[in-house]
Amino acid sequence: MHDIRAIRDNPAALDAALARRGDAPVSAAVLELDAARRGKISAAEAAQAEQNAASKLVGAAKAKGDEAEFERLRALVGEKKAEVAAMQAEAKELDAQLTDMLARIPNTPADDVPDGADEGDNVEVSRWGDIPAFDFAPKEHYDITGVAASMDFETAAKISGSRFVLLSGAVARIHRALAQFMINTHVDENGLTEVNPPVLVKDDAMYGTDKLPKFGEDSYRTEEGMWLVPTSEVPLTYIVADHVVEESYLPRRYTAHTLCFRSEAGSAGRDTAGMLRQHQFEKVEMVSITHPDESDAEQKRMLRCAEGILEALGIPYRTVILCTGDMGFGARRTYDIEAWVPGQNTYREISSVSTTGDFQARRMNARFKPKDGGKPQFLHTLNGSGLAVGRCLIAVLENGQQEDGSVVLPEALAPYLGGRTMLSAEGALV
């Protein structure tokens, strides 16, 4: 959410920032609505003052026995009361319209975010690991012999429709092991606090984390009006909603392993094969709540937490900074980590690590008290995947595949798999 006072002070700055995203200017429309709202509030206040003044004179007229003046003033009070009520209602409606308009304006990009139109303009900042060389044509995850029988899309479609999968046996266990490895690493080595949050949330939580109103069609809503979380960023970030915390409370670093749900409304026809893009998936999320002065450093720390998971698993990856045209709605700066997937002979996104600045905090009214006193300030929020479990499974299976259809698994998973480090061509852990 944007600060209307900042827009009044420098409307050109907002329009210039939106132009970097490829969006049209909005400041004129915002200020026009703001002026109408403020004008209606002023008019209501003036009418209220007239009503109050007339009310004081009513009693005096009655005491003097001036019936005509008494009736005139009483009628005037009634007129002003109705006038005030009508103008207050109009001001409330204009305020709602302004809030809705501001809620639909994306965050402004940080100065160091590269300009660009789409993903083709993203800038690579680093690479790690050697791309594996195969003596055979590597397969996609669902075609690997040892995997195919335990990754059932047909039965899942019978149960739930397209873009679902039924994992079983060893592959289900590897998937679970990955999630356990990630969450344990973040807690034991990266200092995050594990949380088991609800995955059904209210409108306020979705709105406060910038998922509403713009992206309602991308999520699932129950008949009771609850939302299935598109990511546990929503409940983890909303922990601080409507709070004024002490500065000493910061930073707060959370992690959670949850189911996530997305309708993928805008991705028709994309990545329909395999597990890459599903309606239901699991993710280990990281959320940080920080002091504004620390949020840039915190984003780099979170990025290293996510990259470290891939390094421990031996998965080659590259890290890119998203350009202005490819950033998400609420992001001020985003780094994507892309894992190498041999079956597609390319890198695919496995994590996004974003800072929103105070964008979400303003929507949630989440603030902190400076330790040296002074007015409460909006805190900063950050979120990142650490990692998407299903996509990590894809990367592990494809990078470890052997010509006979077996898969060599990362040593880091052995403690979670009973010491076993291979998926046989028959689909068993050995």
Secondary structure, 3 states (H helix, E strand, C coil): CCCHHHHHHCHHHHHHHHHHHCCCCCHHHHHHHHHHHHHHHHHHHHHHHHHHHHHHHHHHHHHHCCHHHHHHHHHHHHHHHHHHHHHHHHHHHHHHHHHHHHHCCCCCCCCCCCCCCCHHHCEEEEEECCCCCCCCCCCCHHHCHHHHCCEEHHHHHHHHCCCCCEECHHHHHHHHHHHHHHHHHHHHCCCCEECCCCCEECHHHHHHCCCCCCCHHHCEECCCCCEECCCCHHHHHHHHCCCEEEHHHCCEEEEEEEEEECCCCCCCCCCCCCCCCCCEEEEEEEEEEECHHHHHHHHHHHHHHHHHHHHHHCCCEEEEECCCCCCCCCCCEEEEEEEEECCCCEEEEEEEEEECCCHHHHHHCCEEECCCCCCCEECEEEEEEEEEHHHHHHHHHHHHECCCCCEECCHHHHHHCCCCCEECCCCCEC
